[in-house]
């Protein structure tokens, strides 16, 4: 056997709570002023929440604005939870929220906001896109299934108040049989499923384990890669998971970049996405790189693709666009030729990316950054950067 593992965390995980609070701030500031510049960080420990960073906006906001963003975000996640005491889970109304927001450095504004209407990259760095034909979402298998189970258990917890909590972690190990199969992206089965989901103290641990395992098995019973008889399960591995939320573990923005992107199957870029506006190429550049990688695989130019885009702060055009098809390219397609053609066809400036995906106008009818923070930065069909809207051009390269 040849095994590979990825993990996912739910919206209720402390790190995700921090991400969701930060991106709720981004959403609301952009709604008030689409030219807002935002780079906030959130730290949560116990009942203490610290919101810091830099903001430039014309919106009339106060410290209470940021506090309300935090409280609304935690409420949308599912806190507080029925059946758990105040020493077992977070009750947002009792939280001590400190706001340490300053104005964005004018030195950054000089390079970002151009008189020509162009936008310079809000920072330097490299962003990574990845896609593989292992799954219908063009995400790798272990990440795909860990997210599938995470989303299932999070919904189950919300639908069963008084039994389970929302601070959930899942992990899936895929068996590829051989290294050759792994390279080709051909898993042979789900080897191990790990789940941590809080339960109220009145619920017997064995009953909780049986209930959760049944929920997972029923969801996967028709999947050809799942065999309930051979798959190993580890649910609430310590034997008790009652105290949870930031009361049990601190949370910080940007700490789940692997789970947010490709589950360890590919490199990650230089920075996290949550808490930043669209001029920060850590965010917009990642979306563009994933969009390109997904098109390459969907157009059958390759079975796998890694795309790197690199920027310099204050400059609009990337300094490099590089495609690596990991030895899976179709026909005589060469990675260097593919890189050059893509760089020539798509400007990949912050303005082009922003207009392409509507990044300056998050809304309920399109996407909200807070929702993306909860689910993951890539991989869901309703995200604009997951749409295959230039597939014909990519197919023309065959």
Secondary structure, DSSP 8 states (H G I E B T S, - for coil): --EEEEEEE-TTSHHHHHHHHHHHHHHHHHHH-TT-EEEEEEEEETTEEEEEEEEE-SS---HHHHHHHHHHHHHHHT-S-TT--TTTS--GGG-EEEEEEEE--HHHHHHHB-TTS-B--SS-EEEEEEEETTSTTSS-HHHHHHHHHHHHHHHHHHHSTTTB-S--EEEEEEE-SSHHHHHHT---EEEEEEEE--B-TTS-HHHHHHHHHHHHHHHHTT-TT--TTT-EEEESTTS---S-GGGTS-EETT--HHHHTTTTSS---SS--TTB-TTSHHHHHHHHHHHHHHHHHHTTSBSEEEEEEEE-TT-SS-SEEEEE-TT-B-TT--HHHHHHHHHHH----HHHHHHHHTTT--BTTTB-HHHHHHH-SS--TTSGGG--TTHHHHHTT-
